[in-house]
Amino acid sequence: MNISIVGTGYVGLVSGVCLAEQGHDVICVDVDASKVERINAAIPPIHENGLAELLAKACGGNFRATTDLRTAVMGSELSMVAVGTPFDGEEIDLQYIRAAAWQIGQILRDKTSYHVVVVKSTVVPGTTTDVVLPLLEEASGKKAGADFGVGMNPEFLREGEAVQDFLLPDRIVIGGIDKRTLDVIASIYQPFEGVDILRTDPRTAEMIKYTANSLLATMISFSNEIGKLCAAVPEVDATEVMRGVHLDKRLSPILPNGSRVIPSFTTYLEAGCGFGGSCFPKDVKALIAHGHKLGLAMDLLDSVIRVNDAQPQCMLDLLGRHFPDLRDLPVAVLGVAFKPGTDDIRESPALPVIHGLLEGGAHVSAFDPIARREAEKHFGKNAVRFADSLEEAVTGTMAVLLITRWPEFDKLPQLLAAMEDAPLFIDGRRAIPRHAVPRYEGIGIGPAERPAHPLP
Ligand SMILES: NC(=O)c1ccc[n+]([C@@H]2O[C@H](COP(=O)([O-])OP(=O)(O)OC[C@H]3O[C@@H](n4cnc5c(N)ncnc54)[C@H](O)[C@@H]3O)[C@@H](O)[C@H]2O)c1
């Protein structure tokens, strides 16, 4: 199928390249001309495992990018909208969705053949039918259902694993205003044999995406609340507690041969310095705001955000136990990306931690294997010293704060043990065994001066 995709961010670009890999003819549109230029030169503007290879393969073949929306829509049968949907402090900000819908609608005015418009961005329930559809009708002067179809197809990819997630999806959710729309959207996914496809209405599709993200965010904040409690109870370590919880056979089923399935969602049931990224924080907040609009209290999800907002401060509190005065203290921050495998630093807990350190007067060095460019854009090159290696970042520091669980940090025990004056190590992800480094503090355990019994 000829497909146009509006917005070439994490979702738009990955979807575009992967749909081209599946044999579709794809044209990606963005208002950012520099992005378009890079993409057409087969240079991905974002870091995603496997993306560069697929882009290089597709570029010049059945995939290209443009700033010319008209040509893209006129030359395709289906347009996917994958623009940003930020939280504006009070509610979801639909300005990019509205603009894209209006622009596509104006082009549909001149189109004689049937066209389907699919919202791929994460939008609150009702947006596709109550905002996008009327804008398309008004701008095109045509009738949804008769002249064009409107659908909602949420994206579940995880940054860092986005290509893999798109090509090997666990589910495909399609919401459509009518059967014709659903059939057209489903036909894109024909190559994905054996994958569960849920056909529904647009509102339910929108709600599924928010519910999935809110559940995972809730699991994280639940674990962090338990982590705080564990830290206040003598001798209790949240990591050990959660390991015991994970062994519940309803969470990690035991197969007939006696082996266990450890589902990846147990990683959401671990204490840490909080969730970030471009989805969980803004999506949970947007859902809360939507619930409030409908007259609901949204108490649980309110707490999920409150608990999460407090987590970065836990890292600073752990540091403050040892260094009440941060002035001129040399501190290393390891990891700026909100999770490993990505260069995305949006809403990363590293940001409030680094800002807190700088406000306290600390000298901050930082190291991130991939997100350095994004971090330098955020902090500038002078406030934070960005190191070229892990070794360089930790050398000469008095404290090291681990924020992102990059596998590159697994060698920290050897590195810290070899240092003459080992710095205090504060583990925001419980990534390093607590007895493997000379001076350890971590989320979910009490003060270090308390006797710690090594596990047998
Ligand atoms: N990032 C993720 O992991 C992820 C996963 C699932 C769903 N989502 C959702 O997908 C949507 C997109 O997220 P993202 O992270 O890819 O966003 P992004 O900010 O990385 O990219 C959005 C792109 O859209 C472009 N754009 C904005 N208005 C445009 C217009 N009128 N015409 C053409 N291009 C336009 C911007 O220039 C930008 O390149 C959001 O709703 C997000 O919540 C994101």
The ligand as an SDF file (V2000), in Angstrom:
LIG
                    3D

 44 48  0  0  0  0  0  0  0  0999 V2000
    8.2370    7.8230   21.7300 N   0  0  0  0  0  0  0  0  0  0  0  0
    7.6240    6.6920   22.0580 C   0  0  0  0  0  0  0  0  0  0  0  0
    8.2090    5.7520   22.5710 O   0  0  0  0  0  0  0  0  0  0  0  0
    6.1450    6.5230   21.7730 C   0  0  0  0  0  0  0  0  0  0  0  0
    5.5740    5.2470   21.8580 C   0  0  0  0  0  0  0  0  0  0  0  0
    4.2220    5.0970   21.5890 C   0  0  0  0  0  0  0  0  0  0  0  0
    3.4510    6.2190   21.2660 C   0  0  0  0  0  0  0  0  0  0  0  0
    4.0340    7.4440   21.2120 N   0  0  0  0  0  0  0  0  0  0  0  0
    3.1970    8.5900   20.8450 C   0  0  0  0  0  0  0  0  0  0  0  0
    3.4350    8.8780   19.4670 O   0  0  0  0  0  0  0  0  0  0  0  0
    3.3660   10.2950   19.2500 C   0  0  0  0  0  0  0  0  0  0  0  0
    4.6670   10.7830   18.6470 C   0  0  0  0  0  0  0  0  0  0  0  0
    5.6980   10.5800   19.5890 O   0  0  0  0  0  0  0  0  0  0  0  0
    7.2450   10.7470   19.1920 P   0  0  0  0  0  0  0  0  0  0  0  0
    8.0340   10.4080   20.4020 O   0  0  0  0  0  0  0  0  0  0  0  0
    7.5000   10.0350   17.9310 O   0  0  0  0  0  0  0  0  0  0  0  0
    7.2660   12.3420   18.9360 O   0  0  0  0  0  0  0  0  0  0  0  0
    8.4720   13.2350   18.4490 P   0  0  0  0  0  0  0  0  0  0  0  0
    8.3510   14.5220   19.1830 O   0  0  0  0  0  0  0  0  0  0  0  0
    9.7560   12.4790   18.5040 O   0  0  0  0  0  0  0  0  0  0  0  0
    8.1470   13.4900   16.8970 O   0  0  0  0  0  0  0  0  0  0  0  0
    7.0570   14.2140   16.4220 C   0  0  0  0  0  0  0  0  0  0  0  0
    7.4390   14.7580   15.0350 C   0  0  0  0  0  0  0  0  0  0  0  0
    6.2940   15.3340   14.4370 O   0  0  0  0  0  0  0  0  0  0  0  0
    6.7100   16.4620   13.6830 C   0  0  0  0  0  0  0  0  0  0  0  0
    5.5440   17.2980   13.4020 N   0  0  0  0  0  0  0  0  0  0  0  0
    4.7970   18.0370   14.2560 C   0  0  0  0  0  0  0  0  0  0  0  0
    3.7780   18.6240   13.6040 N   0  0  0  0  0  0  0  0  0  0  0  0
    3.8520   18.2430   12.3110 C   0  0  0  0  0  0  0  0  0  0  0  0
    3.0650   18.5020   11.1380 C   0  0  0  0  0  0  0  0  0  0  0  0
    1.9860   19.2600   11.1760 N   0  0  0  0  0  0  0  0  0  0  0  0
    3.4660   17.9380    9.9920 N   0  0  0  0  0  0  0  0  0  0  0  0
    4.5540   17.1530    9.9280 C   0  0  0  0  0  0  0  0  0  0  0  0
    5.3370   16.8640   11.0020 N   0  0  0  0  0  0  0  0  0  0  0  0
    4.9840   17.4100   12.1760 C   0  0  0  0  0  0  0  0  0  0  0  0
    7.7710   17.1020   14.5520 C   0  0  0  0  0  0  0  0  0  0  0  0
    8.6210   17.9540   13.8170 O   0  0  0  0  0  0  0  0  0  0  0  0
    8.5070   15.8340   15.0810 C   0  0  0  0  0  0  0  0  0  0  0  0
    9.5820   15.4720   14.2190 O   0  0  0  0  0  0  0  0  0  0  0  0
    3.0290   10.9100   20.6060 C   0  0  0  0  0  0  0  0  0  0  0  0
    1.6410   11.0260   20.7140 O   0  0  0  0  0  0  0  0  0  0  0  0
    3.5170    9.8680   21.5870 C   0  0  0  0  0  0  0  0  0  0  0  0
    2.8210    9.9330   22.8120 O   0  0  0  0  0  0  0  0  0  0  0  0
    5.3600    7.6320   21.4380 C   0  0  0  0  0  0  0  0  0  0  0  0
  1  2  1  0
  2  3  2  0
  2  4  1  0
  4  5  1  0
  4 44  2  0
  5  6  2  0
  6  7  1  0
  7  8  2  0
  8  9  1  0
  8 44  1  0
  9 10  1  0
  9 42  1  0
 10 11  1  0
 11 12  1  0
 11 40  1  0
 12 13  1  0
 13 14  1  0
 14 15  2  0
 14 16  1  0
 14 17  1  0
 17 18  1  0
 18 19  2  0
 18 20  1  0
 18 21  1  0
 21 22  1  0
 22 23  1  0
 23 24  1  0
 23 38  1  0
 24 25  1  0
 25 26  1  0
 25 36  1  0
 26 27  1  0
 26 35  1  0
 27 28  2  0
 28 29  1  0
 29 30  1  0
 29 35  2  0
 30 31  1  0
 30 32  2  0
 32 33  1  0
 33 34  2  0
 34 35  1  0
 36 37  1  0
 36 38  1  0
 38 39  1  0
 40 41  1  0
 40 42  1  0
 42 43  1  0
M  CHG  2   8   1  16  -1
M  END
$$$$
